Amino acid sequence: MIPSAIKNNDPTAFNPRHNVEVPPLTVRDVIKITRLAHGKMLNHRHFGNFSWVENEHSSLNGRIDYLNKATMHIIESLSSRENPVTLVSLGSGGLLTEWFLHQQLKRAGFQKLNWRLIDVDYQKGGYEECLKDFKKKLEKEDVRAFITEQDYFNETIGHDNLKNNDKAQGAVVVLNIAPPRALKSSSALAAANDPDCMLVRGRPIQEVEKANGIYLFKASQTYKQDLLNVKQLLSDGDSIVHLDCALNCAVNNVGDVVVRHSPSQTGRALNEGIKPYLDKLEGIGKSLGRKIELHNLDKSLERFVADIIHSGEFGLKFLVSDYDTSLAKLREHFLDGNNPVLFATFDNNESSFM
């Protein structure tokens, strides 16, 4: 998850005069203005169009504890209330957590809070009314929503990338709230303890410019439907899986291909199998003086999958937004700058800050 690092190059020491007293949120405060909708596996707490999920990994008490600690962490870490602060929320969903945090930070005296909201569920009009309401209520702030972190990275403002502008203009807070986890009743829990399996928690993406990786699955034809079902589960966004026949390919900032694979024999075979295709791709890139892009990698792996199918086995490849890759790329980008960068994580009912 989030590595234990913080980059804070703000030379100004914290000024106690800026430490405005902000009453912490309480369970009573939240219950008084929200309603809880019970589902079969997940409960959703609503405040108007805003919502969050409540389950064993993200309880009401855990969320409130996170909000209070995140508020204090930001107050104590950032000396200036006048300079803009950009909050980048990965997996922002229904925005109820972001709404409460915004209110608390405004009470603390922060004058300019920019929001960058990232969630695959925002594609195809998902959370449309929620996003409209958030932007309307925060009309004096710069609020922008994106489907993936790559979508955010590709956004331009004037002659510069928005991501570079955000990094240069002031402090950045990366919020990593309730990342995907297996529920107790999920079969993913059993596979999680299998040393041959790899955690897969990405969402299929159609557009290559919005994706940050490629998933590649391989099995006998007998398991073809099972693998197709896995892709559908990931598309629905309600599941994570552990697989012994998976490979995850990404391209880093300098054009190198980064590969993770299942530790199983099948996973190792996949890793070995793609090497000739990657070697050829890298050779073409060097001869043309170009670094490898994800769309180049995607085409190379298409040929690999065609060869798998030709051999009589089943291969499945698709573009994804991988959660852990998204987090790593956000961290890599913002730590390479001169302004303070904070990380605020809420995972499995525990809060951590860096």
C-alpha atoms as a printed R data frame, in Angstrom:
    type eleno elety resid chain resno       x       y       z
1   ATOM     1    CA   MET     A     1   0.000   0.000   0.000
2   ATOM     2    CA   ILE     A     2   1.231   3.540   0.732
3   ATOM     3    CA   PRO     A     3   4.986   3.475   1.415
4   ATOM     4    CA   SER     A     4   6.129   5.140   4.618
5   ATOM     5    CA   ALA     A     5   7.387   8.390   3.172
6   ATOM     6    CA   ILE     A     6   6.499  12.056   3.220
7   ATOM     7    CA   LYS     A     7   8.067  14.860   1.286
8   ATOM     8    CA   ASN     A     8   7.649  18.239   2.930
9   ATOM     9    CA   ASN     A     9   9.993  20.915   1.694
10  ATOM    10    CA   ASP     A    10   8.028  23.770   3.268
11  ATOM    11    CA   PRO     A    11  10.727  25.675   5.191
12  ATOM    12    CA   THR     A    12   8.158  27.521   7.285
13  ATOM    13    CA   ALA     A    13   7.649  25.989  10.703
14  ATOM    14    CA   PHE     A    14   4.088  25.340  11.819
15  ATOM    15    CA   ASN     A    15   2.535  28.492  13.247
16  ATOM    16    CA   PRO     A    16   0.294  27.820  16.289
17  ATOM    17    CA   ARG     A    17  -1.666  30.971  15.513
18  ATOM    18    CA   HIS     A    18  -3.037  29.186  12.432
19  ATOM    19    CA   ASN     A    19  -4.171  26.219  14.485
20  ATOM    20    CA   VAL     A    20  -7.863  27.079  14.526
21  ATOM    21    CA   GLU     A    21  -9.791  24.854  16.913
22  ATOM    22    CA   VAL     A    22 -11.960  22.478  14.865
23  ATOM    23    CA   PRO     A    23 -14.447  20.357  16.848
24  ATOM    24    CA   PRO     A    24 -14.046  16.701  15.859
25  ATOM    25    CA   LEU     A    25 -16.884  14.930  14.120
26  ATOM    26    CA   THR     A    26 -18.864  12.499  16.253
27  ATOM    27    CA   VAL     A    27 -21.039   9.508  15.410
28  ATOM    28    CA   ARG     A    28 -24.031  11.560  16.538
29  ATOM    29    CA   ASP     A    29 -23.098  14.408  14.160
30  ATOM    30    CA   VAL     A    30 -23.041  12.051  11.193
31  ATOM    31    CA   ILE     A    31 -26.098   9.962  12.067
32  ATOM    32    CA   LYS     A    32 -28.151  13.125  12.609
33  ATOM    33    CA   ILE     A    33 -27.849  14.237   8.980
34  ATOM    34    CA   THR     A    34 -27.488  10.920   7.128
35  ATOM    35    CA   ARG     A    35 -29.518   7.779   6.527
36  ATOM    36    CA   LEU     A    36 -28.298   4.193   6.233
37  ATOM    37    CA   ALA     A    37 -29.538   1.998   3.379
38  ATOM    38    CA   HIS     A    38 -29.059  -1.716   4.074
39  ATOM    39    CA   GLY     A    39 -27.943  -4.034   1.287
40  ATOM    40    CA   LYS     A    40 -27.279  -7.759   1.030
41  ATOM    41    CA   MET     A    41 -23.508  -7.434   1.495
42  ATOM    42    CA   LEU     A    42 -22.910  -3.691   1.622
43  ATOM    43    CA   ASN     A    43 -24.626  -0.843   3.435
44  ATOM    44    CA   HIS     A    44 -24.576   2.680   2.029
45  ATOM    45    CA   ARG     A    45 -24.813   5.821   4.145
46  ATOM    46    CA   HIS     A    46 -26.399   8.753   2.316
47  ATOM    47    CA   PHE     A    47 -26.435  12.501   2.754
48  ATOM    48    CA   GLY     A    48 -28.416  13.910  -0.157
49  ATOM    49    CA   ASN     A    49 -26.637  12.655  -3.274
50  ATOM    50    CA   PHE     A    50 -23.447  11.858  -1.360
51  ATOM    51    CA   SER     A    51 -22.716   8.382   0.008
52  ATOM    52    CA   TRP     A    52 -20.114   5.986   1.346
53  ATOM    53    CA   VAL     A    53 -20.004   2.213   1.856
54  ATOM    54    CA   GLU     A    54 -20.115   0.684   5.330
55  ATOM    55    CA   ASN     A    55 -18.952  -2.903   5.923
56  ATOM    56    CA   GLU     A    56 -16.489  -4.794   8.124
57  ATOM    57    CA   HIS     A    57 -13.574  -3.046   6.416
58  ATOM    58    CA   SER     A    58 -14.985   0.492   6.613
59  ATOM    59    CA   SER     A    59 -17.295   0.982   9.588
60  ATOM    60    CA   LEU     A    60 -18.977   4.212  10.642
61  ATOM    61    CA   ASN     A    61 -16.663   4.572  13.643
62  ATOM    62    CA   GLY     A    62 -13.626   3.852  11.479
63  ATOM    63    CA   ARG     A    63 -14.592   6.472   8.900
64  ATOM    64    CA   ILE     A    64 -15.198   9.153  11.522
65  ATOM    65    CA   ASP     A    65 -11.894   8.358  13.220
66  ATOM    66    CA   TYR     A    66 -10.169   8.686   9.833
67  ATOM    67    CA   LEU     A    67 -11.844  11.999   9.072
68  ATOM    68    CA   ASN     A    68 -10.812  13.498  12.420
69  ATOM    69    CA   LYS     A    69  -7.231  12.256  12.165
70  ATOM    70    CA   ALA     A    70  -6.907  13.330   8.527
71  ATOM    71    CA   THR     A    71  -8.148  16.811   9.397
72  ATOM    72    CA   MET     A    72  -5.619  17.169  12.227
73  ATOM    73    CA   HIS     A    73  -2.797  15.704  10.131
74  ATOM    74    CA   ILE     A    74  -3.370  18.298   7.406
75  ATOM    75    CA   ILE     A    75  -3.753  21.150   9.911
76  ATOM    76    CA   GLU     A    76  -0.547  20.222  11.731
77  ATOM    77    CA   SER     A    77   1.481  19.558   8.578
78  ATOM    78    CA   LEU     A    78   0.643  22.608   6.478
79  ATOM    79    CA   SER     A    79   1.609  25.965   7.902
80  ATOM    80    CA   SER     A    80  -0.203  28.233   5.454
81  ATOM    81    CA   ARG     A    81  -3.975  28.520   5.208
82  ATOM    82    CA   GLU     A    82  -3.744  31.041   2.359
83  ATOM    83    CA   ASN     A    83  -1.879  28.896  -0.183
84  ATOM    84    CA   PRO     A    84  -3.906  26.468  -2.314
85  ATOM    85    CA   VAL     A    85  -4.073  22.807  -1.322
86  ATOM    86    CA   THR     A    86  -4.911  20.122  -3.875
87  ATOM    87    CA   LEU     A    87  -6.649  17.003  -2.559
88  ATOM    88    CA   VAL     A    88  -6.425  13.997  -4.874
89  ATOM    89    CA   SER     A    89  -8.881  11.265  -3.900
90  ATOM    90    CA   LEU     A    90  -8.346   7.828  -5.446
91  ATOM    91    CA   GLY     A    91 -11.563   5.800  -5.465
92  ATOM    92    CA   SER     A    92 -13.657   8.769  -4.405
93  ATOM    93    CA   GLY     A    93 -16.999   7.172  -5.333
94  ATOM    94    CA   GLY     A    94 -19.971   8.811  -3.618
95  ATOM    95    CA   LEU     A    95 -17.938  11.684  -2.110
96  ATOM    96    CA   LEU     A    96 -19.420  11.671   1.387
97  ATOM    97    CA   THR     A    97 -15.975  11.323   2.998
98  ATOM    98    CA   GLU     A    98 -14.631  14.119   0.801
99  ATOM    99    CA   TRP     A    99 -17.606  16.330   1.698
100 ATOM   100    CA   PHE     A   100 -17.070  15.989   5.449
101 ATOM   101    CA   LEU     A   101 -13.305  16.517   5.105
102 ATOM   102    CA   HIS     A   102 -13.841  19.644   3.014
103 ATOM   103    CA   GLN     A   103 -16.152  21.130   5.646
104 ATOM   104    CA   GLN     A   104 -13.671  20.437   8.434
105 ATOM   105    CA   LEU     A   105 -10.748  21.967   6.530
106 ATOM   106    CA   LYS     A   106 -12.763  25.087   5.689
107 ATOM   107    CA   ARG     A   107 -13.582  25.450   9.395
108 ATOM   108    CA   ALA     A   108  -9.841  25.238  10.038
109 ATOM   109    CA   GLY     A   109  -9.308  28.282   7.829
110 ATOM   110    CA   PHE     A   110  -8.010  26.789   4.567
111 ATOM   111    CA   GLN     A   111  -9.000  29.273   1.912
112 ATOM   112    CA   LYS     A   112  -8.431  27.396  -1.371
113 ATOM   113    CA   LEU     A   113  -9.065  23.647  -1.655
114 ATOM   114    CA   ASN     A   114  -8.807  22.084  -5.102
115 ATOM   115    CA   TRP     A   115 -10.311  18.620  -5.559
116 ATOM   116    CA   ARG     A   116  -9.233  15.937  -8.033
117 ATOM   117    CA   LEU     A   117 -11.720  13.073  -7.842
118 ATOM   118    CA   ILE     A   118 -10.711   9.754  -9.431
119 ATOM   119    CA   ASP     A   119 -12.985   6.721  -9.762
120 ATOM   120    CA   VAL     A   120 -13.631   4.230 -12.560
121 ATOM   121    CA   ASP     A   121 -17.301   4.299 -11.573
122 ATOM   122    CA   TYR     A   122 -17.513   7.809 -13.029
123 ATOM   123    CA   GLN     A   123 -17.475   6.364 -16.552
124 ATOM   124    CA   LYS     A   124 -20.768   6.128 -18.445
125 ATOM   125    CA   GLY     A   125 -22.378   8.778 -16.239
126 ATOM   126    CA   GLY     A   126 -21.854   7.004 -12.932
127 ATOM   127    CA   TYR     A   127 -22.453   9.163  -9.832
128 ATOM   128    CA   GLU     A   128 -23.551  11.968 -12.166
129 ATOM   129    CA   GLU     A   129 -25.896  13.702  -9.712
130 ATOM   130    CA   CYS     A   130 -23.402  13.252  -6.890
131 ATOM   131    CA   LEU     A   131 -20.638  14.954  -8.872
132 ATOM   132    CA   LYS     A   132 -22.960  17.775  -9.967
133 ATOM   133    CA   ASP     A   133 -23.981  18.382  -6.370
134 ATOM   134    CA   PHE     A   134 -20.389  18.351  -5.120
135 ATOM   135    CA   LYS     A   135 -19.303  20.877  -7.743
136 ATOM   136    CA   LYS     A   136 -22.323  23.071  -7.044
137 ATOM   137    CA   LYS     A   137 -21.788  23.128  -3.282
138 ATOM   138    CA   LEU     A   138 -18.075  23.836  -3.785
139 ATOM   139    CA   GLU     A   139 -18.606  26.338  -6.600
140 ATOM   140    CA   LYS     A   140 -15.775  28.588  -5.387
141 ATOM   141    CA   GLU     A   141 -13.280  25.713  -5.533
142 ATOM   142    CA   ASP     A   142 -11.627  24.017  -8.505
143 ATOM   143    CA   VAL     A   143 -13.299  20.587  -8.605
144 ATOM   144    CA   ARG     A   144 -12.540  18.118 -11.402
145 ATOM   145    CA   ALA     A   145 -13.497  14.467 -11.801
146 ATOM   146    CA   PHE     A   146 -11.633  11.760 -13.707
147 ATOM   147    CA   ILE     A   147 -12.187   8.108 -14.515
148 ATOM   148    CA   THR     A   148  -8.572   7.083 -13.841
149 ATOM   149    CA   GLU     A   149  -5.303   8.654 -12.744
150 ATOM   150    CA   GLN     A   150  -4.157   8.486 -16.375
151 ATOM   151    CA   ASP     A   151  -7.232  10.481 -17.329
152 ATOM   152    CA   TYR     A   152  -6.114  13.053 -14.737
153 ATOM   153    CA   PHE     A   153  -2.494  12.994 -15.917
154 ATOM   154    CA   ASN     A   154  -3.598  13.706 -19.505
155 ATOM   155    CA   GLU     A   155  -5.714  16.747 -18.572
156 ATOM   156    CA   THR     A   156  -4.265  20.057 -19.731
157 ATOM   157    CA   ILE     A   157  -4.670  23.569 -18.363
158 ATOM   158    CA   GLY     A   158  -3.385  26.294 -20.641
159 ATOM   159    CA   HIS     A   159  -0.089  25.042 -22.060
160 ATOM   160    CA   ASP     A   160   0.684  22.707 -19.159
161 ATOM   161    CA   ASN     A   161  -0.603  19.472 -17.710
162 ATOM   162    CA   LEU     A   162  -3.021  19.910 -14.823
163 ATOM   163    CA   LYS     A   163  -0.990  17.420 -12.771
164 ATOM   164    CA   ASN     A   164   2.125  19.586 -13.104
165 ATOM   165    CA   ASN     A   165   0.207  22.723 -12.263
166 ATOM   166    CA   ASP     A   166  -1.241  21.072  -9.158
167 ATOM   167    CA   LYS     A   167   2.200  19.930  -8.030
168 ATOM   168    CA   ALA     A   168   3.782  23.339  -8.573
169 ATOM   169    CA   GLN     A   169   1.176  25.635  -7.042
170 ATOM   170    CA   GLY     A   170   1.066  24.259  -3.493
171 ATOM   171    CA   ALA     A   171   0.700  21.326  -1.112
172 ATOM   172    CA   VAL     A   172  -0.916  18.074  -2.267
173 ATOM   173    CA   VAL     A   173  -2.838  15.551  -0.161
174 ATOM   174    CA   VAL     A   174  -3.362  12.096  -1.693
175 ATOM   175    CA   LEU     A   175  -6.375  10.358  -0.158
176 ATOM   176    CA   ASN     A   176  -6.443   6.569  -0.341
177 ATOM   177    CA   ILE     A   177  -9.828   5.712   1.169
178 ATOM   178    CA   ALA     A   178 -11.205   2.165   1.562
179 ATOM   179    CA   PRO     A   179  -9.312   0.437  -1.263
180 ATOM   180    CA   PRO     A   180 -10.888  -2.714  -2.727
181 ATOM   181    CA   ARG     A   181 -10.883  -5.657  -0.288
182 ATOM   182    CA   ALA     A   182 -12.464  -9.103  -0.137
183 ATOM   183    CA   LEU     A   183 -15.493  -9.422   2.142
184 ATOM   184    CA   LYS     A   184 -15.780 -12.322   4.583
185 ATOM   185    CA   SER     A   185 -18.305 -14.125   2.412
186 ATOM   186    CA   SER     A   186 -16.189 -13.745  -0.715
187 ATOM   187    CA   SER     A   187 -14.340 -16.685  -2.244
188 ATOM   188    CA   ALA     A   188 -11.413 -14.305  -2.729
189 ATOM   189    CA   LEU     A   189 -10.587 -14.720   0.956
190 ATOM   190    CA   ALA     A   190  -9.786 -18.399   0.498
191 ATOM   191    CA   ALA     A   191  -7.584 -17.763  -2.528
192 ATOM   192    CA   ALA     A   192  -5.830 -14.935  -0.675
193 ATOM   193    CA   ASN     A   193  -3.980 -17.527   1.399
194 ATOM   194    CA   ASP     A   194  -2.857 -19.532  -1.637
195 ATOM   195    CA   PRO     A   195   0.873 -18.843  -2.255
196 ATOM   196    CA   ASP     A   196   0.390 -19.527  -5.966
197 ATOM   197    CA   CYS     A   197  -2.149 -16.711  -6.368
198 ATOM   198    CA   MET     A   198  -1.724 -13.010  -7.161
199 ATOM   199    CA   LEU     A   199  -4.074 -10.263  -6.011
200 ATOM   200    CA   VAL     A   200  -5.959  -8.687  -8.905
201 ATOM   201    CA   ARG     A   201  -7.906  -5.518  -8.085
202 ATOM   202    CA   GLY     A   202  -8.212  -3.524 -11.254
203 ATOM   203    CA   ARG     A   203 -11.125  -2.464 -13.437
204 ATOM   204    CA   PRO     A   204 -11.334  -3.115 -17.185
205 ATOM   205    CA   ILE     A   205 -11.020   0.059 -19.273
206 ATOM   206    CA   GLN     A   206 -11.879   0.460 -22.960
207 ATOM   207    CA   GLU     A   207  -9.698   3.464 -23.835
208 ATOM   208    CA   VAL     A   208  -5.955   2.828 -23.794
209 ATOM   209    CA   GLU     A   209  -5.242   6.464 -22.865
210 ATOM   210    CA   LYS     A   210  -7.179   5.997 -19.610
211 ATOM   211    CA   ALA     A   211  -5.617   2.628 -18.711
212 ATOM   212    CA   ASN     A   212  -2.432   2.051 -16.700
213 ATOM   213    CA   GLY     A   213  -1.895  -1.648 -17.325
214 ATOM   214    CA   ILE     A   214  -2.847  -4.870 -19.061
215 ATOM   215    CA   TYR     A   215  -4.124  -8.066 -17.438
216 ATOM   216    CA   LEU     A   216  -3.314 -11.354 -19.131
217 ATOM   217    CA   PHE     A   217  -4.961 -14.632 -18.060
218 ATOM   218    CA   LYS     A   218  -4.220 -18.126 -19.362
219 ATOM   219    CA   ALA     A   219  -5.913 -21.490 -18.752
220 ATOM   220    CA   SER     A   220  -7.136 -24.579 -20.555
221 ATOM   221    CA   GLN     A   221 -10.284 -24.246 -22.652
222 ATOM   222    CA   THR     A   222 -12.152 -25.962 -19.796
223 ATOM   223    CA   TYR     A   223 -11.787 -22.790 -17.690
224 ATOM   224    CA   LYS     A   224 -12.577 -20.296 -20.451
225 ATOM   225    CA   GLN     A   225 -15.939 -19.292 -18.975
226 ATOM   226    CA   ASP     A   226 -14.435 -18.979 -15.484
227 ATOM   227    CA   LEU     A   227 -11.906 -16.430 -16.728
228 ATOM   228    CA   LEU     A   228 -14.591 -14.534 -18.645
229 ATOM   229    CA   ASN     A   229 -16.609 -14.446 -15.419
230 ATOM   230    CA   VAL     A   230 -13.577 -13.013 -13.573
231 ATOM   231    CA   LYS     A   231 -13.382 -10.161 -16.067
232 ATOM   232    CA   GLN     A   232 -17.098  -9.478 -15.584
233 ATOM   233    CA   LEU     A   233 -16.707  -9.459 -11.789
234 ATOM   234    CA   LEU     A   234 -13.903  -6.918 -12.090
235 ATOM   235    CA   SER     A   235 -16.025  -4.834 -14.466
236 ATOM   236    CA   ASP     A   236 -18.895  -4.782 -11.974
237 ATOM   237    CA   GLY     A   237 -16.523  -3.280  -9.408
238 ATOM   238    CA   ASP     A   238 -17.832  -5.318  -6.471
239 ATOM   239    CA   SER     A   239 -15.068  -7.919  -6.385
240 ATOM   240    CA   ILE     A   240 -11.362  -8.459  -6.183
241 ATOM   241    CA   VAL     A   241  -9.803 -11.796  -7.074
242 ATOM   242    CA   HIS     A   242  -6.699 -13.865  -6.413
243 ATOM   243    CA   LEU     A   243  -5.587 -15.884  -9.452
244 ATOM   244    CA   ASP     A   244  -2.896 -18.467 -10.100
245 ATOM   245    CA   CYS     A   245  -2.924 -17.792 -13.861
246 ATOM   246    CA   ALA     A   246  -2.536 -14.018 -14.118
247 ATOM   247    CA   LEU     A   247   0.024 -11.513 -15.325
248 ATOM   248    CA   ASN     A   248  -0.084  -7.719 -14.962
249 ATOM   249    CA   CYS     A   249   1.959  -5.564 -17.365
250 ATOM   250    CA   ALA     A   250   2.508  -1.823 -17.071
251 ATOM   251    CA   VAL     A   251   4.867   0.782 -18.535
252 ATOM   252    CA   ASN     A   252   6.708   3.143 -16.196
253 ATOM   253    CA   ASN     A   253   7.593   6.793 -16.785
254 ATOM   254    CA   VAL     A   254  10.818   6.017 -18.646
255 ATOM   255    CA   GLY     A   255   9.221   3.468 -20.972
256 ATOM   256    CA   ASP     A   256  10.312   0.260 -19.227
257 ATOM   257    CA   VAL     A   257   7.832  -2.624 -19.074
258 ATOM   258    CA   VAL     A   258   7.026  -3.680 -15.496
259 ATOM   259    CA   VAL     A   259   5.608  -7.182 -15.001
260 ATOM   260    CA   ARG     A   260   3.952  -8.890 -12.019
261 ATOM   261    CA   HIS     A   261   2.680 -12.445 -12.272
262 ATOM   262    CA   SER     A   262   1.159 -15.242 -10.231
263 ATOM   263    CA   PRO     A   263   3.896 -17.207  -8.403
264 ATOM   264    CA   SER     A   264   2.413 -20.452  -9.772
265 ATOM   265    CA   GLN     A   265   3.846 -22.532 -12.593
266 ATOM   266    CA   THR     A   266   1.285 -21.003 -14.973
267 ATOM   267    CA   GLY     A   267   2.232 -17.502 -13.867
268 ATOM   268    CA   ARG     A   268   5.919 -18.180 -14.383
269 ATOM   269    CA   ALA     A   269   5.189 -19.680 -17.807
270 ATOM   270    CA   LEU     A   270   3.283 -16.543 -18.781
271 ATOM   271    CA   ASN     A   271   6.204 -14.397 -17.678
272 ATOM   272    CA   GLU     A   272   8.638 -16.455 -19.747
273 ATOM   273    CA   GLY     A   273   6.250 -16.618 -22.684
274 ATOM   274    CA   ILE     A   274   5.959 -12.857 -23.173
275 ATOM   275    CA   LYS     A   275   9.729 -12.222 -23.091
276 ATOM   276    CA   PRO     A   276  10.369 -12.750 -26.834
277 ATOM   277    CA   TYR     A   277   7.508 -10.384 -27.635
278 ATOM   278    CA   LEU     A   278   8.850  -7.759 -25.212
279 ATOM   279    CA   ASP     A   279  12.384  -8.131 -26.560
280 ATOM   280    CA   LYS     A   280  11.121  -7.503 -30.087
281 ATOM   281    CA   LEU     A   281   9.098  -4.502 -28.928
282 ATOM   282    CA   GLU     A   282  12.063  -3.001 -27.076
283 ATOM   283    CA   GLY     A   283  14.281  -3.533 -30.132
284 ATOM   284    CA   ILE     A   284  11.856  -1.661 -32.374
285 ATOM   285    CA   GLY     A   285  11.621   1.160 -29.827
286 ATOM   286    CA   LYS     A   286  15.392   1.552 -29.631
287 ATOM   287    CA   SER     A   287  15.801   1.513 -33.418
288 ATOM   288    CA   LEU     A   288  13.208   4.281 -33.747
289 ATOM   289    CA   GLY     A   289  14.468   6.233 -30.742
290 ATOM   290    CA   ARG     A   290  11.087   6.043 -29.006
291 ATOM   291    CA   LYS     A   291  10.108   4.839 -25.570
292 ATOM   292    CA   ILE     A   292   7.478   2.138 -25.245
293 ATOM   293    CA   GLU     A   293   3.897   3.243 -24.637
294 ATOM   294    CA   LEU     A   294   1.039   1.147 -23.293
295 ATOM   295    CA   HIS     A   295  -0.651   0.937 -26.703
296 ATOM   296    CA   ASN     A   296   2.566  -0.562 -28.159
297 ATOM   297    CA   LEU     A   297   2.621  -3.164 -25.402
298 ATOM   298    CA   ASP     A   298  -1.062  -3.940 -25.962
299 ATOM   299    CA   LYS     A   299  -0.476  -4.759 -29.631
300 ATOM   300    CA   SER     A   300   2.499  -6.989 -28.820
301 ATOM   301    CA   LEU     A   301   0.499  -8.964 -26.284
302 ATOM   302    CA   GLU     A   302  -2.343  -9.373 -28.810
303 ATOM   303    CA   ARG     A   303   0.032 -11.518 -30.860
304 ATOM   304    CA   PHE     A   304   1.013 -13.488 -27.747
305 ATOM   305    CA   VAL     A   305  -2.631 -14.227 -26.917
306 ATOM   306    CA   ALA     A   306  -3.294 -15.264 -30.535
307 ATOM   307    CA   ASP     A   307  -0.456 -17.765 -30.238
308 ATOM   308    CA   ILE     A   308  -1.893 -19.117 -26.966
309 ATOM   309    CA   ILE     A   309  -5.284 -19.686 -28.579
310 ATOM   310    CA   HIS     A   310  -3.654 -21.224 -31.657
311 ATOM   311    CA   SER     A   311  -1.935 -23.748 -29.358
312 ATOM   312    CA   GLY     A   312  -5.336 -24.920 -28.080
313 ATOM   313    CA   GLU     A   313  -5.403 -23.098 -24.740
314 ATOM   314    CA   PHE     A   314  -7.443 -20.050 -23.753
315 ATOM   315    CA   GLY     A   315  -5.883 -16.614 -23.306
316 ATOM   316    CA   LEU     A   316  -7.606 -13.417 -22.221
317 ATOM   317    CA   LYS     A   317  -6.103  -9.923 -22.377
318 ATOM   318    CA   PHE     A   318  -7.682  -6.587 -21.502
319 ATOM   319    CA   LEU     A   319  -6.729  -3.037 -20.582
320 ATOM   320    CA   VAL     A   320  -7.239  -2.074 -16.941
321 ATOM   321    CA   SER     A   321  -6.948   0.644 -14.372
322 ATOM   322    CA   ASP     A   322  -5.071  -1.248 -11.657
323 ATOM   323    CA   TYR     A   323  -5.619   0.241  -8.192
324 ATOM   324    CA   ASP     A   324  -2.114  -0.329  -6.841
325 ATOM   325    CA   THR     A   325  -0.503   0.953 -10.034
326 ATOM   326    CA   SER     A   326  -2.664   4.090  -9.811
327 ATOM   327    CA   LEU     A   327  -1.496   4.697  -6.258
328 ATOM   328    CA   ALA     A   328   2.150   4.164  -7.178
329 ATOM   329    CA   LYS     A   329   1.953   6.545 -10.135
330 ATOM   330    CA   LEU     A   330   0.311   9.290  -8.049
331 ATOM   331    CA   ARG     A   331   2.984   8.898  -5.395
332 ATOM   332    CA   GLU     A   332   5.796   8.936  -7.960
333 ATOM   333    CA   HIS     A   333   4.491  12.087  -9.625
334 ATOM   334    CA   PHE     A   334   3.822  14.223  -6.562
335 ATOM   335    CA   LEU     A   335   6.929  13.288  -4.587
336 ATOM   336    CA   ASP     A   336   9.026  14.569  -7.491
337 ATOM   337    CA   GLY     A   337   8.403  18.203  -6.603
338 ATOM   338    CA   ASN     A   338   9.223  20.989  -4.152
339 ATOM   339    CA   ASN     A   339   5.946  21.371  -2.263
340 ATOM   340    CA   PRO     A   340   4.621  19.400   0.716
341 ATOM   341    CA   VAL     A   341   3.008  16.059  -0.119
342 ATOM   342    CA   LEU     A   342   0.851  14.194   2.405
343 ATOM   343    CA   PHE     A   343  -0.710  10.724   2.227
344 ATOM   344    CA   ALA     A   344  -3.869   9.865   4.159
345 ATOM   345    CA   THR     A   345  -4.913   6.209   4.068
346 ATOM   346    CA   PHE     A   346  -8.041   4.478   5.392
347 ATOM   347    CA   ASP     A   347  -7.773   0.731   4.916
348 ATOM   348    CA   ASN     A   348  -9.458  -2.103   6.819
349 ATOM   349    CA   ASN     A   349 -10.755   0.304   9.501
350 ATOM   350    CA   GLU     A   350  -7.261   1.601  10.191
351 ATOM   351    CA   SER     A   351  -5.898   5.076   9.457
352 ATOM   352    CA   SER     A   352  -2.322   5.902   8.560
353 ATOM   353    CA   PHE     A   353  -0.705   9.180   7.574
354 ATOM   354    CA   MET     A   354   2.582  10.184   6.010
